[in-house]
Amino acid sequence: MDAKPASASYTEKTEIVLPQHANAIGTAFGGTIMSWVDIAAAVTAQRHCGRVAVTASLDRLDFLAPIRTGDVVRLCARMNAAFRSSMEVEVSVEREDLSGARVLCARSILTFVNIGDDGRPAAVPKLLLQTEDERDRSDAAHRRREARRRRSDR
Ligand SMILES: CC(C)(COP(=O)(O)OP(=O)(O)OC[C@H]1O[C@@H](n2cnc3c(N)ncnc32)[C@H](O)[C@@H]1OP(=O)(O)O)[C@@H](O)C(=O)NCCC(=O)NCCS
């Protein structure tokens, strides 16, 4: 299986917050943002492994700033690391107003598992690390995986 760079699976998804996406105070409902995060991350994971990948876990979803009705929402999903059958994907969520100004509003870390024809986890291509930033992201993802494993052992 040929290794692939993160650029091959990088995904951008753009949405607009409509009234049906908002809560009672006119900001985006968290569950809607979670769903968009999951979709953007799933596309990245599937672009990397070339097969169906399922969400195994969501380590973090931090809402940093509100997103209001009418805002454009830009979600960027990138591969942080490829393990054996699992992949860590990071998603950043920005709001964009009519002037084009962008503010980081949420960030999430998810793990997806590649599912083979037999319905079992199957090996994924290695991730080619081409920049210092990509190596740092991969190292941090490996540390989070170890922490996850220690937590599940407990
Ligand atoms: C995720 C799933 C495929 C793992 O299956 P499993 O039989 O437990 O697989 P294994 O124990 O062999 O683990 C396979 C890989 O998944 C990883 N994994 C399993 N559970 C995980 C979790 N909760 N978080 C992160 N990674 C996980 C393992 O670390 C392993 O990674 P590796 O191959 O890269 O080393 C299975 O639990 C599943 O189908 N879950 C439901 C997925 C789903 O429906 N998602 C949609 C949510 S609504």
The ligand as an SDF file (V2000), in Angstrom:
LIG
                    3D

 48 50  0  0  0  0  0  0  0  0999 V2000
  -14.4120    1.1360   15.9060 C   0  0  0  0  0  0  0  0  0  0  0  0
  -14.5380   -0.3780   15.7380 C   0  0  0  0  0  0  0  0  0  0  0  0
  -14.5410   -0.7260   14.2290 C   0  0  0  0  0  0  0  0  0  0  0  0
  -13.3090   -1.0260   16.3940 C   0  0  0  0  0  0  0  0  0  0  0  0
  -13.4970   -2.3980   16.2660 O   0  0  0  0  0  0  0  0  0  0  0  0
  -12.7200   -3.4300   17.2650 P   0  0  0  0  0  0  0  0  0  0  0  0
  -13.1680   -4.7880   16.9490 O   0  0  0  0  0  0  0  0  0  0  0  0
  -12.8070   -2.9290   18.6600 O   0  0  0  0  0  0  0  0  0  0  0  0
  -11.2850   -3.2870   16.6930 O   0  0  0  0  0  0  0  0  0  0  0  0
   -9.8770   -3.4930   17.3650 P   0  0  0  0  0  0  0  0  0  0  0  0
   -9.8840   -3.6440   18.8460 O   0  0  0  0  0  0  0  0  0  0  0  0
   -9.1930   -4.5460   16.5460 O   0  0  0  0  0  0  0  0  0  0  0  0
   -9.2010   -2.0780   17.0450 O   0  0  0  0  0  0  0  0  0  0  0  0
   -9.0340   -1.6610   15.7250 C   0  0  0  0  0  0  0  0  0  0  0  0
   -8.4460   -0.2910   15.7340 C   0  0  0  0  0  0  0  0  0  0  0  0
   -9.4100    0.6230   16.2370 O   0  0  0  0  0  0  0  0  0  0  0  0
   -8.8390    1.3830   17.2920 C   0  0  0  0  0  0  0  0  0  0  0  0
   -9.9090    1.6890   18.2140 N   0  0  0  0  0  0  0  0  0  0  0  0
  -10.8590    0.8670   18.6800 C   0  0  0  0  0  0  0  0  0  0  0  0
  -11.6830    1.5270   19.5190 N   0  0  0  0  0  0  0  0  0  0  0  0
  -11.2280    2.8070   19.5650 C   0  0  0  0  0  0  0  0  0  0  0  0
  -11.6380    3.9640   20.2520 C   0  0  0  0  0  0  0  0  0  0  0  0
  -12.7080    3.9770   21.0570 N   0  0  0  0  0  0  0  0  0  0  0  0
  -10.9410    5.1000   20.0750 N   0  0  0  0  0  0  0  0  0  0  0  0
   -9.8700    5.1400   19.2400 C   0  0  0  0  0  0  0  0  0  0  0  0
   -9.4340    4.0660   18.5580 N   0  0  0  0  0  0  0  0  0  0  0  0
  -10.0900    2.9100   18.7330 C   0  0  0  0  0  0  0  0  0  0  0  0
   -7.7740    0.4770   17.8890 C   0  0  0  0  0  0  0  0  0  0  0  0
   -6.8050    1.2340   18.5880 O   0  0  0  0  0  0  0  0  0  0  0  0
   -7.2210   -0.1590   16.6540 C   0  0  0  0  0  0  0  0  0  0  0  0
   -6.3360    0.7590   16.0220 O   0  0  0  0  0  0  0  0  0  0  0  0
   -5.0520    0.2510   15.1590 P   0  0  0  0  0  0  0  0  0  0  0  0
   -5.4860   -0.8670   14.2710 O   0  0  0  0  0  0  0  0  0  0  0  0
   -4.6600    1.4620   14.3590 O   0  0  0  0  0  0  0  0  0  0  0  0
   -4.0020   -0.1590   16.1480 O   0  0  0  0  0  0  0  0  0  0  0  0
  -15.8450   -0.9490   16.3950 C   0  0  0  0  0  0  0  0  0  0  0  0
  -15.7940   -0.6960   17.7970 O   0  0  0  0  0  0  0  0  0  0  0  0
  -17.0990   -0.3380   15.8140 C   0  0  0  0  0  0  0  0  0  0  0  0
  -17.5760   -0.7610   14.7670 O   0  0  0  0  0  0  0  0  0  0  0  0
  -17.6650    0.6730   16.4870 N   0  0  0  0  0  0  0  0  0  0  0  0
  -18.8500    1.3720   15.9780 C   0  0  0  0  0  0  0  0  0  0  0  0
  -18.4360    2.4080   14.9450 C   0  0  0  0  0  0  0  0  0  0  0  0
  -19.6080    3.2380   14.5120 C   0  0  0  0  0  0  0  0  0  0  0  0
  -20.6840    2.7490   14.3110 O   0  0  0  0  0  0  0  0  0  0  0  0
  -19.3560    4.5490   14.3560 N   0  0  0  0  0  0  0  0  0  0  0  0
  -20.4020    5.4780   14.0830 C   0  0  0  0  0  0  0  0  0  0  0  0
  -20.7920    6.0690   15.3810 C   0  0  0  0  0  0  0  0  0  0  0  0
  -22.4270    6.6160   15.4670 S   0  0  0  0  0  0  0  0  0  0  0  0
  1  2  1  0
  2  3  1  0
  2  4  1  0
  2 36  1  0
  4  5  1  0
  5  6  1  0
  6  7  2  0
  6  8  1  0
  6  9  1  0
  9 10  1  0
 10 11  2  0
 10 12  1  0
 10 13  1  0
 13 14  1  0
 14 15  1  0
 15 16  1  0
 15 30  1  0
 16 17  1  0
 17 18  1  0
 17 28  1  0
 18 19  1  0
 18 27  1  0
 19 20  2  0
 20 21  1  0
 21 22  1  0
 21 27  2  0
 22 23  1  0
 22 24  2  0
 24 25  1  0
 25 26  2  0
 26 27  1  0
 28 29  1  0
 28 30  1  0
 30 31  1  0
 31 32  1  0
 32 33  2  0
 32 34  1  0
 32 35  1  0
 36 37  1  0
 36 38  1  0
 38 39  2  0
 38 40  1  0
 40 41  1  0
 41 42  1  0
 42 43  1  0
 43 44  2  0
 43 45  1  0
 45 46  1  0
 46 47  1  0
 47 48  1  0
M  END
$$$$
